[in-house]
Amino acid sequence: MDPRLLRTFVTVVRLGSFSATAAELGYTQAAVSQQIAALENDLKVTLLKRRPVTPTEAGARLLEHADPILLRLDAARADITRMTQTPAATLVVGTTPLAGASMGAPTAAVVPAAGTTVASSGVAAALAALRQRMPRIDVTVRLGSRSSVTTGVARAELDVGLVDGLAAPGDSLPLLAPLSGIGIAAAEVALVLPVNHPLARRSSVRLMELVDARWIDAPDAALPLSDIRRLAGAEGFRAAFRYQGTDILSLIALVTAGHGLALLPAQVVANASGLVAVPVGDPPLVHRVELIHGTLREGSPAAELADLL
């Protein structure tokens, strides 16, 4: 299967348009049509309905395989490129909003070069300790969605990433190969709701009580509803309001105004006015933050940061 054809197919599905795909990939519309036809001829099956442009059942199944395949190819290219380039004293860290909010979580970082232990505040202090080890390092932190941070690390656009998600205590976050993760924080999960909500006086809640509640779908600023459904083992948890942004303060304002509920790490809303954070008691859940990476070269800034964490 030609990866070029597969990438064109994924783009057509994402954009829902042959002409938009041609503009994004720099092809003619006829070339995009020819590539899709070639892929369908190779697999001996129709992959796309043309009007409107949507995947067939076979196309949807191929799409499930396509993203991991293309990501693995990008990671292989990036890995070979890293091997043949002279490493520079730079570090680019991607972070999701909630993982970034954990940058103040208490921890400790050891700095072997100085032989001292630095009383640290999470990743922010680990980066400070890294600057002690490498005084001339140039550090960049980029905020992004979970998918953009993950793909950015796989494609070597980011050296490492901080991602977060909902997990059972002791479990790791699911990651696509070839990425690896290092757990750096796990915090209590709370249901966030206005102070006048009927559940505001509860000491804890069970997720199954909230199957039919009004939820805010904010996949990049709160814990995703898809994770909630997976860990609750139940359908429901449907969106009554959608927020397609990364600003946690905006999400908190929406919850305060009564547009819906959200799950957040308890410490993120500890001092927010107009809100109550009620712990989730059943099933046991934590907000987990992991440092994700591809190949770590010994002595590289990324490897040093991983060591500090």
C-alpha atoms as a printed R data frame, in Angstrom:
    type eleno elety resid chain resno       x      y       z
1   ATOM     1    CA   MET     A     1   0.000  0.000   0.000
2   ATOM     2    CA   ASP     A     2   1.519  3.323  -1.101
3   ATOM     3    CA   PRO     A     3   1.830  5.670   1.927
4   ATOM     4    CA   ARG     A     4   1.381  8.676  -0.370
5   ATOM     5    CA   LEU     A     5  -2.031  7.380  -1.445
6   ATOM     6    CA   LEU     A     6  -2.929  6.593   2.148
7   ATOM     7    CA   ARG     A     7  -2.035 10.128   3.263
8   ATOM     8    CA   THR     A     8  -4.195 11.583   0.489
9   ATOM     9    CA   PHE     A     9  -7.106  9.347   1.553
10  ATOM    10    CA   VAL     A    10  -6.832 10.470   5.201
11  ATOM    11    CA   THR     A    11  -6.772 14.123   4.134
12  ATOM    12    CA   VAL     A    12  -9.853 13.715   1.918
13  ATOM    13    CA   VAL     A    13 -11.781 12.144   4.818
14  ATOM    14    CA   ARG     A    14 -10.645 14.876   7.218
15  ATOM    15    CA   LEU     A    15 -11.566 17.736   4.882
16  ATOM    16    CA   GLY     A    16 -14.576 16.054   3.225
17  ATOM    17    CA   SER     A    17 -13.541 17.528  -0.108
18  ATOM    18    CA   PHE     A    18 -11.345 16.555  -3.069
19  ATOM    19    CA   SER     A    19 -10.723 20.195  -4.010
20  ATOM    20    CA   ALA     A    20  -9.754 21.209  -0.448
21  ATOM    21    CA   THR     A    21  -7.402 18.212  -0.298
22  ATOM    22    CA   ALA     A    22  -5.794 19.257  -3.570
23  ATOM    23    CA   ALA     A    23  -5.219 22.775  -2.216
24  ATOM    24    CA   GLU     A    24  -3.733 21.513   1.072
25  ATOM    25    CA   LEU     A    25  -1.431 18.900  -0.468
26  ATOM    26    CA   GLY     A    26  -0.434 20.908  -3.547
27  ATOM    27    CA   TYR     A    27  -2.023 18.579  -6.121
28  ATOM    28    CA   THR     A    28  -4.620 19.148  -8.792
29  ATOM    29    CA   GLN     A    29  -8.130 17.904  -8.024
30  ATOM    30    CA   ALA     A    30  -7.741 15.378 -10.839
31  ATOM    31    CA   ALA     A    31  -4.560 14.039  -9.235
32  ATOM    32    CA   VAL     A    32  -6.367 13.572  -5.911
33  ATOM    33    CA   SER     A    33  -9.165 11.666  -7.666
34  ATOM    34    CA   GLN     A    34  -6.594  9.478  -9.448
35  ATOM    35    CA   GLN     A    35  -4.805  8.695  -6.187
36  ATOM    36    CA   ILE     A    36  -8.033  7.682  -4.439
37  ATOM    37    CA   ALA     A    37  -8.977  5.547  -7.444
38  ATOM    38    CA   ALA     A    38  -5.537  3.896  -7.386
39  ATOM    39    CA   LEU     A    39  -5.901  3.089  -3.681
40  ATOM    40    CA   GLU     A    40  -9.385  1.648  -4.234
41  ATOM    41    CA   ASN     A    41  -8.080 -0.395  -7.156
42  ATOM    42    CA   ASP     A    42  -5.233 -1.718  -4.998
43  ATOM    43    CA   LEU     A    43  -7.626 -2.803  -2.226
44  ATOM    44    CA   LYS     A    44 -10.393 -3.884  -4.624
45  ATOM    45    CA   VAL     A    45 -13.020 -1.975  -2.623
46  ATOM    46    CA   THR     A    46 -14.796  1.397  -2.666
47  ATOM    47    CA   LEU     A    47 -13.428  3.583   0.114
48  ATOM    48    CA   LEU     A    48 -15.329  6.847  -0.356
49  ATOM    49    CA   LYS     A    49 -18.858  7.910  -1.141
50  ATOM    50    CA   ARG     A    50 -18.597 10.862  -3.486
51  ATOM    51    CA   ARG     A    51 -21.661 13.003  -2.685
52  ATOM    52    CA   PRO     A    52 -21.171 13.962   0.037
53  ATOM    53    CA   VAL     A    53 -17.564 12.830   0.467
54  ATOM    54    CA   THR     A    54 -17.701 10.366   3.362
55  ATOM    55    CA   PRO     A    55 -15.963  7.042   4.028
56  ATOM    56    CA   THR     A    56 -17.703  3.758   3.264
57  ATOM    57    CA   GLU     A    57 -17.641  1.005   5.881
58  ATOM    58    CA   ALA     A    58 -14.387 -0.269   4.371
59  ATOM    59    CA   GLY     A    59 -13.028  3.285   4.257
60  ATOM    60    CA   ALA     A    60 -13.816  3.819   7.938
61  ATOM    61    CA   ARG     A    61 -11.980  0.611   8.802
62  ATOM    62    CA   LEU     A    62  -8.956  1.677   6.730
63  ATOM    63    CA   LEU     A    63  -8.976  5.024   8.529
64  ATOM    64    CA   GLU     A    64  -8.567  3.225  11.874
65  ATOM    65    CA   HIS     A    65  -5.315  1.722  10.577
66  ATOM    66    CA   ALA     A    66  -4.127  4.744   8.612
67  ATOM    67    CA   ASP     A    67  -3.296  7.201  11.398
68  ATOM    68    CA   PRO     A    68  -0.999  4.821  13.354
69  ATOM    69    CA   ILE     A    69   0.695  3.723  10.095
70  ATOM    70    CA   LEU     A    70   1.378  7.279   8.929
71  ATOM    71    CA   LEU     A    71   2.461  8.351  12.403
72  ATOM    72    CA   ARG     A    72   4.926  5.454  12.548
73  ATOM    73    CA   LEU     A    73   6.342  6.420   9.137
74  ATOM    74    CA   ASP     A    74   6.744 10.039  10.244
75  ATOM    75    CA   ALA     A    75   8.453  8.872  13.439
76  ATOM    76    CA   ALA     A    76  10.873  6.681  11.455
77  ATOM    77    CA   ARG     A    77  11.774  9.601   9.189
78  ATOM    78    CA   ALA     A    78  12.273 11.882  12.181
79  ATOM    79    CA   ASP     A    79  14.423  9.295  13.971
80  ATOM    80    CA   ILE     A    80  16.750  8.900  10.985
81  ATOM    81    CA   THR     A    81  16.955 12.686  10.623
82  ATOM    82    CA   ARG     A    82  17.920 13.020  14.288
83  ATOM    83    CA   MET     A    83  20.738 10.489  13.799
84  ATOM    84    CA   THR     A    84  22.257 12.431  10.916
85  ATOM    85    CA   GLN     A    85  22.036 15.958  12.304
86  ATOM    86    CA   THR     A    86  24.283 17.625  14.827
87  ATOM    87    CA   PRO     A    87  22.305 18.105  18.017
88  ATOM    88    CA   ALA     A    88  21.787 21.707  19.071
89  ATOM    89    CA   ALA     A    89  21.368 22.980  22.627
90  ATOM    90    CA   THR     A    90  17.620 23.474  22.185
91  ATOM    91    CA   LEU     A    91  14.552 21.877  23.725
92  ATOM    92    CA   VAL     A    92  10.988 22.233  22.438
93  ATOM    93    CA   VAL     A    93   8.352 20.975  24.887
94  ATOM    94    CA   GLY     A    94   4.706 20.585  23.912
95  ATOM    95    CA   THR     A    95   2.051 20.586  26.594
96  ATOM    96    CA   THR     A    96  -1.703 20.200  26.825
97  ATOM    97    CA   PRO     A    97  -3.494 22.877  28.903
98  ATOM    98    CA   LEU     A    98  -4.206 20.622  31.890
99  ATOM    99    CA   ALA     A    99  -0.723 19.106  31.795
100 ATOM   100    CA   GLY     A   100   0.650 22.634  31.776
101 ATOM   101    CA   ALA     A   101  -1.498 23.431  34.802
102 ATOM   102    CA   SER     A   102   0.313 20.604  36.599
103 ATOM   103    CA   MET     A   103   3.629 22.403  36.158
104 ATOM   104    CA   GLY     A   104   3.227 23.649  39.698
105 ATOM   105    CA   ALA     A   105   2.608 20.216  41.234
106 ATOM   106    CA   PRO     A   106   5.001 19.520  44.134
107 ATOM   107    CA   THR     A   107   7.850 17.157  43.387
108 ATOM   108    CA   ALA     A   108  11.624 17.037  43.755
109 ATOM   109    CA   ALA     A   109  14.366 17.263  41.167
110 ATOM   110    CA   VAL     A   110  17.921 16.090  41.736
111 ATOM   111    CA   VAL     A   111  20.727 17.913  39.953
112 ATOM   112    CA   PRO     A   112  23.707 15.507  39.932
113 ATOM   113    CA   ALA     A   113  26.092 18.054  38.441
114 ATOM   114    CA   ALA     A   114  25.732 20.258  41.493
115 ATOM   115    CA   GLY     A   115  25.126 17.399  43.889
116 ATOM   116    CA   THR     A   116  22.090 19.103  45.394
117 ATOM   117    CA   THR     A   117  18.370 18.509  45.638
118 ATOM   118    CA   VAL     A   118  16.209 21.373  44.403
119 ATOM   119    CA   ALA     A   119  12.861 21.916  46.127
120 ATOM   120    CA   SER     A   120  10.852 22.021  42.956
121 ATOM   121    CA   SER     A   121   7.385 22.784  41.669
122 ATOM   122    CA   GLY     A   122   6.913 20.162  38.989
123 ATOM   123    CA   VAL     A   123   7.974 20.595  35.407
124 ATOM   124    CA   ALA     A   124   8.680 24.308  35.742
125 ATOM   125    CA   ALA     A   125  11.324 23.577  38.372
126 ATOM   126    CA   ALA     A   126  12.675 20.620  36.371
127 ATOM   127    CA   LEU     A   127  13.225 23.010  33.463
128 ATOM   128    CA   ALA     A   128  15.004 25.393  35.837
129 ATOM   129    CA   ALA     A   129  17.204 22.519  37.017
130 ATOM   130    CA   LEU     A   130  17.911 21.626  33.382
131 ATOM   131    CA   ARG     A   131  19.138 25.168  32.789
132 ATOM   132    CA   GLN     A   132  21.587 24.662  35.645
133 ATOM   133    CA   ARG     A   133  22.926 21.576  33.882
134 ATOM   134    CA   MET     A   134  22.898 23.255  30.457
135 ATOM   135    CA   PRO     A   135  23.206 27.043  30.997
136 ATOM   136    CA   ARG     A   136  23.124 27.895  27.278
137 ATOM   137    CA   ILE     A   137  20.067 25.817  26.388
138 ATOM   138    CA   ASP     A   138  17.222 27.507  24.487
139 ATOM   139    CA   VAL     A   139  13.835 26.223  25.763
140 ATOM   140    CA   THR     A   140  10.478 26.652  24.023
141 ATOM   141    CA   VAL     A   141   7.134 25.520  25.490
142 ATOM   142    CA   ARG     A   142   4.171 25.179  23.100
143 ATOM   143    CA   LEU     A   143   0.539 24.750  24.142
144 ATOM   144    CA   GLY     A   144  -1.570 22.366  22.071
145 ATOM   145    CA   SER     A   145  -4.268 19.721  22.026
146 ATOM   146    CA   ARG     A   146  -3.581 16.139  23.081
147 ATOM   147    CA   SER     A   147  -3.456 14.971  19.457
148 ATOM   148    CA   SER     A   148  -1.205 17.824  18.294
149 ATOM   149    CA   VAL     A   149   1.281 17.237  21.132
150 ATOM   150    CA   THR     A   150   1.334 13.481  20.475
151 ATOM   151    CA   THR     A   151   1.838 13.812  16.724
152 ATOM   152    CA   GLY     A   152   4.318 16.653  17.253
153 ATOM   153    CA   VAL     A   153   6.530 14.377  19.367
154 ATOM   154    CA   ALA     A   154   6.221 11.464  16.922
155 ATOM   155    CA   ARG     A   155   7.217 13.705  14.010
156 ATOM   156    CA   ALA     A   156  10.103 15.305  15.977
157 ATOM   157    CA   GLU     A   157   8.483 18.733  15.755
158 ATOM   158    CA   LEU     A   158   8.571 18.565  19.561
159 ATOM   159    CA   ASP     A   159  11.415 17.001  21.536
160 ATOM   160    CA   VAL     A   160   9.100 15.850  24.338
161 ATOM   161    CA   GLY     A   161   5.474 16.379  25.249
162 ATOM   162    CA   LEU     A   162   3.386 16.691  28.389
163 ATOM   163    CA   VAL     A   163   0.005 15.044  27.919
164 ATOM   164    CA   ASP     A   164  -2.762 14.320  30.366
165 ATOM   165    CA   GLY     A   165  -5.804 12.122  30.626
166 ATOM   166    CA   LEU     A   166  -8.168 10.190  32.814
167 ATOM   167    CA   ALA     A   167  -6.922  6.851  34.159
168 ATOM   168    CA   ALA     A   168  -7.507  4.271  36.841
169 ATOM   169    CA   PRO     A   169  -4.983  4.601  39.712
170 ATOM   170    CA   GLY     A   170  -1.692  2.998  38.683
171 ATOM   171    CA   ASP     A   171  -2.581  2.782  34.983
172 ATOM   172    CA   SER     A   172  -0.649  4.526  32.221
173 ATOM   173    CA   LEU     A   173  -2.223  6.611  29.473
174 ATOM   174    CA   PRO     A   174  -2.808  4.822  26.155
175 ATOM   175    CA   LEU     A   175  -0.140  5.895  23.636
176 ATOM   176    CA   LEU     A   176   0.431  5.125  19.979
177 ATOM   177    CA   ALA     A   177   3.639  3.285  19.135
178 ATOM   178    CA   PRO     A   178   6.479  4.209  18.887
179 ATOM   179    CA   LEU     A   179   6.021  6.723  21.714
180 ATOM   180    CA   SER     A   180   6.845  6.010  25.347
181 ATOM   181    CA   GLY     A   181   5.571  7.742  28.465
182 ATOM   182    CA   ILE     A   182   6.954  8.607  31.902
183 ATOM   183    CA   GLY     A   183   4.385  9.238  34.621
184 ATOM   184    CA   ILE     A   184   5.109 12.528  36.404
185 ATOM   185    CA   ALA     A   185   1.886 13.390  38.244
186 ATOM   186    CA   ALA     A   186  -1.441 11.901  39.347
187 ATOM   187    CA   ALA     A   187  -4.091 14.057  40.988
188 ATOM   188    CA   GLU     A   188  -7.624 13.749  42.348
189 ATOM   189    CA   VAL     A   189 -10.416 14.131  39.800
190 ATOM   190    CA   ALA     A   190 -13.423 16.281  40.641
191 ATOM   191    CA   LEU     A   191 -16.802 17.021  39.127
192 ATOM   192    CA   VAL     A   192 -16.922 20.777  38.611
193 ATOM   193    CA   LEU     A   193 -20.333 22.421  38.954
194 ATOM   194    CA   PRO     A   194 -21.925 25.737  39.995
195 ATOM   195    CA   VAL     A   195 -22.460 26.367  43.709
196 ATOM   196    CA   ASN     A   196 -26.245 26.255  43.262
197 ATOM   197    CA   HIS     A   197 -26.252 22.841  41.570
198 ATOM   198    CA   PRO     A   198 -28.228 20.074  43.387
199 ATOM   199    CA   LEU     A   199 -25.040 17.990  43.751
200 ATOM   200    CA   ALA     A   200 -22.939 20.846  45.145
201 ATOM   201    CA   ARG     A   201 -23.337 19.711  48.764
202 ATOM   202    CA   ARG     A   202 -22.262 16.127  48.115
203 ATOM   203    CA   SER     A   203 -18.999 14.844  49.581
204 ATOM   204    CA   SER     A   204 -18.467 12.642  46.505
205 ATOM   205    CA   VAL     A   205 -20.291 11.420  43.410
206 ATOM   206    CA   ARG     A   206 -20.464  8.240  41.367
207 ATOM   207    CA   LEU     A   207 -19.956  8.572  37.623
208 ATOM   208    CA   MET     A   208 -22.971  6.386  36.877
209 ATOM   209    CA   GLU     A   209 -25.172  9.011  38.560
210 ATOM   210    CA   LEU     A   210 -24.121 11.440  35.841
211 ATOM   211    CA   VAL     A   211 -24.768  9.425  32.673
212 ATOM   212    CA   ASP     A   212 -27.641 11.703  31.645
213 ATOM   213    CA   ALA     A   213 -26.283 14.981  33.065
214 ATOM   214    CA   ARG     A   214 -25.660 18.068  30.948
215 ATOM   215    CA   TRP     A   215 -21.961 17.963  30.025
216 ATOM   216    CA   ILE     A   216 -19.680 20.488  28.409
217 ATOM   217    CA   ASP     A   217 -17.637 18.785  25.695
218 ATOM   218    CA   ALA     A   218 -14.241 20.513  25.939
219 ATOM   219    CA   PRO     A   219 -11.765 17.847  24.782
220 ATOM   220    CA   ASP     A   220  -8.728 20.141  24.915
221 ATOM   221    CA   ALA     A   221  -9.534 22.025  28.124
222 ATOM   222    CA   ALA     A   222 -11.193 19.339  30.309
223 ATOM   223    CA   LEU     A   223 -11.015 15.587  30.679
224 ATOM   224    CA   PRO     A   224 -12.593 14.200  27.468
225 ATOM   225    CA   LEU     A   225 -16.071 12.687  27.536
226 ATOM   226    CA   SER     A   226 -14.719  9.740  25.511
227 ATOM   227    CA   ASP     A   227 -12.353  8.915  28.409
228 ATOM   228    CA   ILE     A   228 -15.220  9.223  30.880
229 ATOM   229    CA   ARG     A   229 -17.386  6.788  28.885
230 ATOM   230    CA   ARG     A   230 -14.479  4.341  28.534
231 ATOM   231    CA   LEU     A   231 -13.643  4.269  32.234
232 ATOM   232    CA   ALA     A   232 -17.268  4.274  33.369
233 ATOM   233    CA   GLY     A   233 -17.953  1.362  31.008
234 ATOM   234    CA   ALA     A   234 -21.206  2.948  29.895
235 ATOM   235    CA   GLU     A   235 -22.740  4.978  27.107
236 ATOM   236    CA   GLY     A   236 -24.240  8.365  27.813
237 ATOM   237    CA   PHE     A   237 -22.187 11.332  29.055
238 ATOM   238    CA   ARG     A   238 -23.324 13.295  25.992
239 ATOM   239    CA   ALA     A   239 -22.499 16.911  25.259
240 ATOM   240    CA   ALA     A   240 -25.099 19.602  25.875
241 ATOM   241    CA   PHE     A   241 -22.559 22.350  25.089
242 ATOM   242    CA   ARG     A   242 -19.317 22.273  23.090
243 ATOM   243    CA   TYR     A   243 -16.231 24.367  23.771
244 ATOM   244    CA   GLN     A   244 -13.528 24.047  21.119
245 ATOM   245    CA   GLY     A   245 -10.740 25.907  22.888
246 ATOM   246    CA   THR     A   246  -7.817 25.377  25.232
247 ATOM   247    CA   ASP     A   247  -8.378 28.153  27.781
248 ATOM   248    CA   ILE     A   248  -9.259 26.598  31.137
249 ATOM   249    CA   LEU     A   249 -10.501 29.918  32.569
250 ATOM   250    CA   SER     A   250 -13.052 30.199  29.752
251 ATOM   251    CA   LEU     A   251 -14.238 26.661  30.477
252 ATOM   252    CA   ILE     A   252 -14.589 27.477  34.177
253 ATOM   253    CA   ALA     A   253 -16.670 30.540  33.270
254 ATOM   254    CA   LEU     A   254 -18.988 28.343  31.171
255 ATOM   255    CA   VAL     A   255 -19.448 25.884  34.037
256 ATOM   256    CA   THR     A   256 -20.084 28.731  36.489
257 ATOM   257    CA   ALA     A   257 -22.761 30.123  34.171
258 ATOM   258    CA   GLY     A   258 -24.581 26.768  34.236
259 ATOM   259    CA   HIS     A   259 -23.951 25.584  30.659
260 ATOM   260    CA   GLY     A   260 -22.920 22.110  31.823
261 ATOM   261    CA   LEU     A   261 -20.603 20.006  33.960
262 ATOM   262    CA   ALA     A   262 -16.954 19.031  33.479
263 ATOM   263    CA   LEU     A   263 -14.326 16.807  35.061
264 ATOM   264    CA   LEU     A   264 -11.092 18.559  36.004
265 ATOM   265    CA   PRO     A   265  -8.140 17.974  38.335
266 ATOM   266    CA   ALA     A   266  -9.293 19.209  41.726
267 ATOM   267    CA   GLN     A   267  -6.322 21.541  42.229
268 ATOM   268    CA   VAL     A   268  -7.060 23.443  39.011
269 ATOM   269    CA   VAL     A   269 -10.294 24.855  40.457
270 ATOM   270    CA   ALA     A   270  -9.303 24.924  44.127
271 ATOM   271    CA   ASN     A   271  -9.596 28.713  44.394
272 ATOM   272    CA   ALA     A   272 -12.214 29.410  41.715
273 ATOM   273    CA   SER     A   273 -15.209 31.416  42.922
274 ATOM   274    CA   GLY     A   274 -18.739 30.366  42.040
275 ATOM   275    CA   LEU     A   275 -17.738 26.712  41.627
276 ATOM   276    CA   VAL     A   276 -17.727 23.556  43.695
277 ATOM   277    CA   ALA     A   277 -15.372 20.642  43.024
278 ATOM   278    CA   VAL     A   278 -16.930 17.356  44.181
279 ATOM   279    CA   PRO     A   279 -14.539 14.356  44.185
280 ATOM   280    CA   VAL     A   280 -15.409 11.344  42.033
281 ATOM   281    CA   GLY     A   281 -15.589  8.351  44.359
282 ATOM   282    CA   ASP     A   282 -16.641  5.521  42.055
283 ATOM   283    CA   PRO     A   283 -14.917  4.308  39.980
284 ATOM   284    CA   PRO     A   284 -11.568  5.421  41.414
285 ATOM   285    CA   LEU     A   285 -10.016  7.827  38.909
286 ATOM   286    CA   VAL     A   286  -6.970 10.055  38.679
287 ATOM   287    CA   HIS     A   287  -5.869 12.822  36.380
288 ATOM   288    CA   ARG     A   288  -2.548 11.517  35.074
289 ATOM   289    CA   VAL     A   289   0.207 13.548  33.416
290 ATOM   290    CA   GLU     A   290   2.961 11.864  31.421
291 ATOM   291    CA   LEU     A   291   6.086 13.042  29.664
292 ATOM   292    CA   ILE     A   292   5.997 11.387  26.227
293 ATOM   293    CA   HIS     A   293   8.987 10.911  23.971
294 ATOM   294    CA   GLY     A   294  10.373  9.014  21.015
295 ATOM   295    CA   THR     A   295  14.036  8.026  20.936
296 ATOM   296    CA   LEU     A   296  16.035  9.728  23.695
297 ATOM   297    CA   ARG     A   297  19.707 10.211  22.889
298 ATOM   298    CA   GLU     A   298  21.908  9.979  25.970
299 ATOM   299    CA   GLY     A   299  22.986 13.441  27.083
300 ATOM   300    CA   SER     A   300  20.413 15.264  24.953
301 ATOM   301    CA   PRO     A   301  18.289 18.010  26.582
302 ATOM   302    CA   ALA     A   302  15.207 15.794  26.212
303 ATOM   303    CA   ALA     A   303  16.937 12.879  27.966
304 ATOM   304    CA   GLU     A   304  18.187 15.184  30.724
305 ATOM   305    CA   LEU     A   305  14.670 16.534  31.319
306 ATOM   306    CA   ALA     A   306  13.274 12.990  31.414
307 ATOM   307    CA   ASP     A   307  15.965 12.103  33.969
308 ATOM   308    CA   LEU     A   308  15.039 15.085  36.152
309 ATOM   309    CA   LEU     A   309  11.378 14.119  36.093
